[in-house]
């Protein structure tokens, strides 16, 4: 008769052979045909051996040898399944999304996931996931990209640019946002940018248009300029939270340029 540890290892091998790298505690218990306590004990042994990890309560991932140093699967390989199991709408956004669109030199310290409501960060070995709440989430344009374990929802280049100026504190500040835009701009479609801007406050479009011109991508901002001219009513500060009236006015973007932008070469 096999021990529970051996049976658990066989269970993992069967999942991996079928291309599955995640499972729940209940699924493991049912497959092993043991009590919840016995299943927990068997899974704990595998976790101590580094064969599995648990990014969320009751949710486990198989950790292949190439990721043992991380102590977990990379976030992009388990987030799609975790979000599906939790019934949550999401997309990878901000600096994490920018990497998929050509801005690969600005890797964030944590994988950034946009959701409808704030959630606690995930710590799994050396892998960290942070969640950012976004209004009108379901309207944000997204696309799917392939990962070794499935398909990941990612904001489009245009939606990524909009979010970066909307959440600069999650993107290293406006200087870093401008630097990222120098690479991201090549992937931006001007018309699609206006559609993405429609899912966010008009102030985000005002700031983004100014920054795109600042980094030499005025051609990508022309349609956005027309959108701002139609929709924007108030003067908005370039740097949120800083006293208005401290800088020059940019009439085209109806912007109080209350901060100097330093773009890295």
Secondary structure, DSSP 4 states (H G I P E B T S, - for coil): ---HHHHHHHHHHHHHHTT--EEEHHHHHHHHT--HHHHHHHHHHHHHTTSEEEEETTEEEE--GGGTTTTS--HHHHHHHHHHHHT---EE-HHHHHHHTT-TT---SSEEEEESS----EEETTEEEEEEE-TTGGGS-EEEEEETTEEEEEE-HHHHHHHHHHTGGGTT-HHHHHHHHHHHGGG--HHHHHHHHTTS-HHHHHHHHHHHHHTT-GGGGHHHHHHHHHH--S-EESSTTSPTTSSEEETTTTEEE-S------
